[in-house]
Every structure is written in C-alpha cells, then in structure tokens.
Amino acid sequence: MAKPVTNKTAARNLAILSLLTAPWVGFLALALKPNPRQMWSQRWPTITFVGLYQLALRKCVEIHGLEHLPTSGPVILAGNHTNKTALDAMLIGSKILVERGRLAKFVSRSDPPDRMLKHFLRLMGSTDGVILPIQKGATTETIIQFLRKPEAFGREQAILGIFPAGHADADLEAQMKRTWHKSAAVASCETGAPIVPFHIDGLPYEWGPVDMLKAASRTVVSGKAFNFKIKLGPAIVPTPGETDYVQLTERIRQAVLQLAR
C-alpha cells in the first residue's frame, strides 16, 4: 500500500525535481529559504551545508525541548560535543535556522590540524559567519559583544553555541571528566543572557565533511543514514550580580547530564 503524500513530502519532491532541472538554482533556493537575508551573506561552506540539510539531512535530525529556546533576546546554548570536525554544531545550527529562522553562531577552535577544516573555518569565521573563532585572551569579550549587539554581527537575535568541554569525545563519560571552560558562565553573568543546556547524540565522532555528504546521498536514496537527537533543557538564568562562574558552570554540566538520562 502506497504511503500518503504529505505536504512536507510533496515539497521535498518538488525541491528534488527543481534540482534535477536547474541544479544550482534549486539548491541555492533551498539553502536561502529559512532566512534569505541572513543566508545570502554566508560563505559557500555554510550555504552548501544548509542546502544539504534542507534536501536530506533534516530527516536525520530531531529536536526535543525547542520551547526552552527564547524567541527573542540573547541566549547561550551550552552542551556536550560529540564530533571532532564540529558537524554537530552545524546540525544544531541548521535545525534552529529551519525551525526558528535564526542563524546561530558557535564558538570553535581557530586552528584545527586538518587543512580542509582550517580553510572552512577561515571562510565561516567572518563577523557575520556561523563560527566565532577562539582567539587567545579575546574570545570571552567577543562573545559578550555578540550577545549585547547581535546587529553588529548581522543577526536579529543573538544565539550563541558553546561546547564548554572544549573538545569532542565519543562518549559522554569522557566529556564529563574534562575541565569545562567558564566562558559561558562569564558571558551569561555579564549580559544576563540565559543559558539553555543541551545534550546531543547519534553522530559518529570520526565523521568529516565527506562522510556527511555520503550520508546525505544515502538518505535521499534509501532513508535516513543516521539519527541525530538534540535535547534542550530549561534555561539557567544567573542571579543579578552573580560571579561564581565555577558553580554556574557546574550547574550547566549537571543539566546536560540530566538531559542524557
């Protein structure tokens, strides 16, 4: 018995048909659709990833607790890091972009060992890009500037993603044993931005851009190639004047651990 054709299925079929008839035009239209004004200013790696997400990868991503993400004002997303090439950040950002029409910005190292990743980060790390590169002695101040004045970074709302552990790990236990950085806590206390904790799983640690491209192809042909789950928890709001960054960081860690259960 044939499956009923839903509006989403019809829209995806139409998108695929447009790609077959006018590949680049159709692909660009898919990538720009969530927020044309903001997406138009992005460099090609971001546009390509969002296009792939719209075409195929969105079937592999699910989110729970989206109601905890404020619809206005600055917000910090803080949680575990599972993929060594930061594809988890790209998937989270793409999901929020499609669901809310807002382009998030994730803090990331500026000097990965892989040459291709270094090139991508350079392209995506511009002022209005999706990456905020770590700069020794200046990262926290840039984070605060972004949260206070998102318009200076080409944003309507400041949504900042941080992986407090600073490194990706294949399992949560290893992630929890690391010393978590206090930048999210400091930025939250300085700006009053709530911290929304998240827990993610379902994306292989070793995957890189080529693996994601293969997964997108498999998903189009035979169904979703992986199952990436995002869980958002209730916002953590610092009390006025709070300066105990260690204690606030521990609250974030415990919230992420609770979401994992």
C-alpha positions, 0 to 999 in steps of 0.5 A, spaced: 500 500 500 502 506 497 504 511 503 500 518 503 503 524 500 504 529 505 505 536 504 512 536 507 513 530 502 510 533 496 515 539 497 521 535 498 519 532 491 518 538 488 525 541 491 528 534 488 525 535 481 527 543 481 534 540 482 534 535 477 532 541 472 536 547 474 541 544 479 544 550 482 538 554 482 534 549 486 539 548 491 541 555 492 533 556 493 533 551 498 539 553 502 536 561 502 529 559 504 529 559 512 532 566 512 534 569 505 537 575 508 541 572 513 543 566 508 545 570 502 551 573 506 554 566 508 560 563 505 559 557 500 561 552 506 555 554 510 550 555 504 552 548 501 551 545 508 544 548 509 542 546 502 544 539 504 540 539 510 534 542 507 534 536 501 536 530 506 539 531 512 533 534 516 530 527 516 536 525 520 535 530 525 530 531 531 529 536 536 526 535 543 525 541 548 525 547 542 520 551 547 526 552 552 529 556 546 527 564 547 524 567 541 527 573 542 533 576 546 540 573 547 541 566 549 547 561 550 546 554 548 551 550 552 552 542 551 556 536 550 560 535 543 560 529 540 564 530 533 571 532 532 570 536 525 564 540 529 558 537 524 554 537 530 554 544 531 552 545 524 546 540 525 544 544 531 545 550 527 541 548 521 535 545 525 534 552 529 535 556 522 529 551 519 525 551 525 526 558 528 529 562 522 535 564 526 542 563 524 546 561 530 553 562 531 558 557 535 564 558 538 570 553 535 577 552 535 581 557 530 586 552 528 584 545 527 590 540 524 586 538 518 587 543 512 580 542 509 577 544 516 582 550 517 580 553 510 572 552 512 573 555 518 577 561 515 571 562 510 565 561 516 569 565 521 567 572 518 563 577 523 557 575 520 559 567 519 556 561 523 563 560 527 566 565 532 573 563 532 577 562 539 582 567 539 587 567 545 585 572 551 579 575 546 574 570 545 570 571 552 569 579 550 567 577 543 562 573 545 559 578 550 559 583 544 555 578 540 550 577 545 549 585 547 549 587 539 547 581 535 546 587 529 553 588 529 554 581 527 548 581 522 543 577 526 536 579 529 537 575 535 543 573 538 544 565 539 550 563 541 553 555 541 558 553 546 561 546 547 564 548 554 568 541 554 572 544 549 573 538 545 569 532 542 569 525 545 565 519 543 562 518 549 559 522 554 563 519 560 569 522 557 566 529 556 564 529 563 571 528 566 574 534 562 575 541 565 569 545 562 571 552 560 567 558 564 566 562 558 559 561 558 558 562 565 562 569 564 558 571 558 551 569 561 553 573 568 555 579 564 549 580 559 544 576 563 543 572 557 540 565 559 543 559 558 539 553 555 543 546 556 543 541 551 545 534 550 546 531 543 547 524 540 547 519 534 553 522 530 559 518 529 565 522 532 570 520 526 565 523 521 568 529 516 565 533 511 565 527 506 562 522 510 556 527 511 555 528 504 555 520 503 550 520 508 546 525 505 546 521 498 544 515 502 538 518 505 535 521 499 536 514 496 534 509 501 532 513 508 535 516 513 543 514 514 543 516 521 539 519 527 541 525 530 537 527 537 538 534 540 535 535 547 534 542 550 533 543 557 530 549 561 534 555 561 539 557 567 538 564 568 544 567 573 542 571 579 543 579 578 550 580 580 552 573 580 560 571 579 561 564 581 562 562 574 565 555 577 558 553 580 554 556 574 558 552 570 557 546 574 550 547 574 550 547 566 554 540 566 549 537 571 543 539 566 546 536 560 547 530 564 540 530 566 538 531 559 542 524 557 538 520 562 
